[in-house]
Amino acid sequence: MTSTALEGQRARQALSVLIGSTLAFTVCFMVWMMFGVIGIPIRKALNLNATEFGLLTATPVLTGSLVRVPLGIWTDRYGGRIVMALLMAATVPAIWLMAYATEFWHFIVIGLFVGLAGGSFSVGTPYVARWFPRHRQGFAMGVYGAGNSGAAVNKFIAPALVVAFGWTMVPKVYAAIMLGTVVLFWLLSHSDPAHRVPSHVRFVDQLAALKDPRVLKYCQYYSIVFGGYVALSLWMVQYYVGEYGLDIRVAALLAACFSLPGGVLRAVGGWLSDRYGAHSVTWWVLWVSWICLFLLSYPQTQFTVATVEGTRSFTIGLNVYAFTLLMFVLGIAWAFGKASVFKYISDEYPQNIGTISGIVGLAGGLGGFVLPIMFGALLDLTGIRSSAFMLMYGVVWVSLIWMYFTEVRRAEVMGPHHAAEATRG
C-alpha cells in the first residue's frame, strides 16, 4: 500500500474514531445527568427536602470525578478503545437497576455506579487526540468535548418518557441506548498499539501538582465553568418547575437553553483561546458570568412605597424569558471558559499536560458534586431559590480577585515589551 493510501486510510480511521467517541461521550453525559430530570418525581415520591435532592442529583458526579485519574492512566496503558467500551458496558446493569430502586439509599448506591459514565471524558480526550496531528488536536478535542451537550439531550428525552410512561421507563431506555452505543462505538473505533504508552503516574503524583499555586487557580476557574455547568444542568429543571410553575417538559426545554450552548460551543472557545489567548478569554468569561449571576441572584421581591397619593406596591424579579436569556448567555460563556482553562494548561505545562489536566478536571468534577448539595442546603436554610446563584456569584468574585492580583495586575503597562506590542499593533 502506497504512503498516500496509508495516509488516506489513517485519516478515515481518525474521523471514524472522532465520530464514534463523540457519540459515546454524548450518551455517557446524558446518563450522567439523568437525575436532573427523573429526580423531580423521585423527590416527590420519597418526600425529599432540597438538601437530599441535591445529594441525589450529585452522587453520580462524585464517582465520575474520582475515576478520571485512574481511567486516564489506564487509557495510556491499554488504549482508549478497550477502556471506553468496558467503561460504558459496566454502567448498563446499574442504569437498568435504577428503575427498581425504592428507597433513598438505593438511589445513592446505584447512582455511584451510574456515575462511572462521567469518567468517559478522561478516556476519550487522549484517545481522540492521538489520532490527529498536533496542529489539529485542539479542534479534535473541542469536537469531542461538545459531547457535554448530552446534558441537553437528556432534557429532550427524559421528560417525554416521564410524562408518557413514568420515571421508571427512563433508566430502562437509557440502559438500552447505552448498550447500543457500546456496540456502535466498537464498530466505529480503531486501535493503534503505537498510541499505548507506559504510564507510571500515580494518584499521589497528581496530587503533588497542587503545590503549584497556578494549578490551584486553574482548579478554581474550572470549578466554575465546568463544575457550575454540571451543577446547574442538574438543578435547572426543578428550578423552573418550582419558581415559575412550569410543566416538566417545558421546564426541561427551557433548561436546555443553558445546557446546549454550554456543550456544543466548547470548540469555539478553543478557537478563541488559540487566537486571543487563554487569559483574555477567561477574563471576559468571568466578567460575563459575574454580570449574569448578579442579575440571576436577585430574588422575586415585593415592596410598598409611600407616595403623595398613598401607598403603592412594586414587584422586582426576572420573568421566565429574561431568566432564560441570562442562562443562555451564561451557558455560552462557560463553554468558552471550559476551553480556555485547558488552553492555560497546554501553554504553561506542555510537558506535563496529562497530570495537570487530570487534577484540574478532578477539581471541576468535584465542584459539580459539591455545588448541588450546597444549593439544596441554602434553599432549605433561606427558602430563597435564587440563593444558588448567589453562591455562584460569590465563587466568581473570588476568581476575579485572584485573577486580577496574579495576572491582570502583573501585566506590563509600560516598558520595552509594552512598546514592542504597541509597535506591532
Buried (B, 14 or more C-beta within 10 A) or exposed (E): EEEEEEEEEBEEBBBBBBBBBBBBBBBBBBBBBBBBBBBBBBBEEBEBEBBBBBBBBBBBBBBBBBBBBBBBBBBBEBBBBBBBBEBBBEBBEBBBBBBEBEEBEBBBBBBBBBBBBBBBBBBBBBBBBBBBEEEEBBBBBBBBBBBBBBBBBBBBBBBBBBEEEEBBBBBBBBBEBBBEBBEBBBEBBBBBEEBBEEBEBEBEEBEEBEEBEBBBBBBBBBBBBBBBBBBBBBBBBBBBBBBBEBEBBBBBBBBBBBBBBBBBBBBBBBBBBBEEBBBEBBBBBBEBBBBBBBBBBEBEEEEEEEEEEEEEEEEEEBEBEEBBBBBBBBBBBBBBBBBBBBBBBBEBBEEBBBBBBBBBBBBBBBBBBBBBBBBBBBBBEEEBBBBBBBBBBEBBBEBBEBBEEEBEEEEEEEEEEEEEEEEEE
